[in-house]
Amino acid sequence: MTIDDPALIFAVALAAGMISQITAVYLRVPGIVVLLIVGVLLGPDVFGLVRPEVLGVALDHLVELAVAVILFEGAMNLNLERIRREAKIIQRLITVGAMVTAVGGAVAARVFIGWSWTVCMLFGTLVIVTGPTVIMPLLRRIRVRRNVKTILEAEAVFIDPIGAIIAVVALEVVITTGVAGLVGIPYRLLVGALMGAAGGLLIAFALRNKLVPEELENVFTLSMVLAVFEISNLVIEGSGIMDTVVAGFVVGNMTRGQRALREFKEQLTVMLVGLLFVLLAADVRLAQVADLGVSALAIVFALMIVVRPLGVALSTAGSALSWRERTFIAWIGPRGIVAAAVASLFAVRLREAGFPEGDELRALVFSVIALTVVVQGLTGGYVAKTLDVDRPRETGFVIVGASPLGRGMARLLVEAGEDVVVIDSNANEVARAEREGLRAIHGNAYDDRLLISADIEGRRGFVAMTANEGVNVLLARKGREEYRVPNVYAALHEGKQGVGVEQLHDAGGSVLFGRPVHIDEWNHELETGGATLEQWRYRGGQGNERSFKDIDDRVLPLTLLREENARPAGDNLRVRDGDIATFVCRLESVETERERLRSEGWEEVGELQPQ
């Protein structure tokens, strides 16, 4: 059975792409592995349900626009501050590393297949790119150190436009312009960067100043991204891909509070990645891949075992990265959608120019994509654990509520060496937390994607201290039951009849601060300077433990430090001799409360300055 209706082919590919990615989630394998298999099965070589050639030139335009959206979304997720810390390594990877890959890929193709140097160099430029479509899903599955994650994500996003432009210019040099055409590489990168910065600033300005109705923000951004992409290509062909990356980077770092926009772009990217991989995989003939034989395997493993490690070694020389971190970065280099898209373009252009190797070149690139994704995707977690670059489980805390109390608790935990993420739906509170040096995320804490971005699955504790105690208990239950966080805390409000202590205990949670409190009043006291933070050491003697539930309600326990191990103050926590607690004390009665604490076996350690 074959289908000749372009609209039906599009619909089948779109549905197959989504079903494939859902299947991959259940199978716990990289989504692209399933997409490639399904694309081949639906293609002309097997079932014939998806025949990309029926789409004609529309396929090229579809691929271009989809890649623009995918790269824009990837760049939106890059954090400027983190990139600054690893800027030197990232710069080297997308320059020195790219050159090493291009040359190494060309040499491997020459040695194992014997193509002309011209075609070999084209292959080398095609395998420069890694790509966010494979790296970012992979790093969501593999929990690695944050500096390693930042380097791999930034490399994947920035290398895509650079690699694609180098490859396209190289093709033009081979077919038409000659060596003089090489000047097109920096020119296109510069034009694309300038156009992208201008377009990104325009989009960010409109969003930040509420010039666009909230319900139209997503479609406005999408339409503007596609417009600046095509305008950039109109100014100079091929510059649009750099344009979208820069625009996404600008918008992402200037509009961090646009949670709905990020969700929309993420969902759109998932859909487009599925569509493109099914269509492009269906366009590759199995016979062409089979004809490459063991030569393709030799080239792929040369790229993985020799070329990539050499590029990473040169790019990270003299850096603060450990040898374990460098080794892991060297192992992770799967190719993605941009390599597939440009390879398909090459096949057509080379065939038209009289180069018989065009289809073989595309088949080899798809072999590289398939093998690198499968091998590195399936072994990445094991390699990270073996090299000890994976982030340990059950470390740090997620705190929902960037109020003065939430920020105060977060600072105390960070000072004790804990990794803390603060979440709040109030953009102003998030901005305050960031100014105080805290890692903060703006959005609804009940959103699973936001919780996952905060690494909730590997946390020691989850703290909910919003103004709504019902929400706090629901969040505590969610953290405990859905994400298996071992310690969950919820703030309950004194005097309210909505939620009881027993309900929270039934949900597996602890009462934050040891008891229900007037949380708004305590936040006000800290905000206006009417309260201070003080640290006290308990000296009740061995075996004489006590609970925070017994502490006078005119002081508020925030955290407990035991042998350099900090945790929030909860009603299930027993205070032992030598433990250090941090209390919020009202200035109007501070002397009285100090005397009371001393009489109950506490000794003063020192006063902290609230920020």
Sequence and secondary structure as in RCSB ss.txt:
>XXXX:A:sequence
MTIDDPALIFAVALAAGMISQITAVYLRVPGIVVLLIVGVLLGPDVFGLVRPEVLGVALDHLVELAVAVILFEGA
MNLNLERIRREAKIIQRLITVGAMVTAVGGAVAARVFIGWSWTVCMLFGTLVIVTGPTVIMPLLRRIRVRRNVKT
ILEAEAVFIDPIGAIIAVVALEVVITTGVAGLVGIPYRLLVGALMGAAGGLLIAFALRNKLVPEELENVFTLSMV
LAVFEISNLVIEGSGIMDTVVAGFVVGNMTRGQRALREFKEQLTVMLVGLLFVLLAADVRLAQVADLGVSALAIV
FALMIVVRPLGVALSTAGSALSWRERTFIAWIGPRGIVAAAVASLFAVRLREAGFPEGDELRALVFSVIALTVVV
QGLTGGYVAKTLDVDRPRETGFVIVGASPLGRGMARLLVEAGEDVVVIDSNANEVARAEREGLRAIHGNAYDDRL
LISADIEGRRGFVAMTANEGVNVLLARKGREEYRVPNVYAALHEGKQGVGVEQLHDAGGSVLFGRPVHIDEWNHE
LETGGATLEQWRYRGGQGNERSFKDIDDRVLPLTLLREENARPAGDNLRVRDGDIATFVCRLESVETERERLRSE
GWEEVGELQPQ
>XXXX:A:secstr
     HHHHHHHHHHHHHHHHHHHHHHTS HHHHHHHHHHHHSTTTT    GGGGTHHHHHHHHHHHHHHHHHHH
HT  HHHHHHTHHHHHHHTTHHHHHHHHHHHHHHHHHT   HHHHHHHHHHTS   HHHHHHHHHHS B HHHHH
HHHHHHHHHHHHHHHHHHHHHHIIIII GGGGGHHHHHHHHHHHHHHHHHHHHHHHHHTT S GGGHHHHHHHHH
HHHHHHHHHHSTT HHHHHHHHHHHHHHH TT HHHHHHHHHHHHHHHHHHHHHHHHTS HHHHHHHHHHHHHHH
HHIIIIIHHHHHHHHHTTSS  HHHHHHHHH     HHHHHHHHHHHHHHHHTT TTHHHHHHHHHHHHHHHHHH
HHHHHHHHHHHHT B  SS SEEEE  SHHHHHHHHHHHHTT  EEEEES HHHHHHHHHTT EEEES TT HHH
HHHTTGGG SEEEE  S HHHHHHHHHHHHHTS  SEEEE  BTT  S  HHHHHHTTEEEBTTS B HHHHHHH
HHTT EEEEEEEE   TT  EEGGGS TTEEEEEEEETTEEEE BTT EE TT EEEEEEEGGGHHHHHHHHHHT
TEEEEEEE   
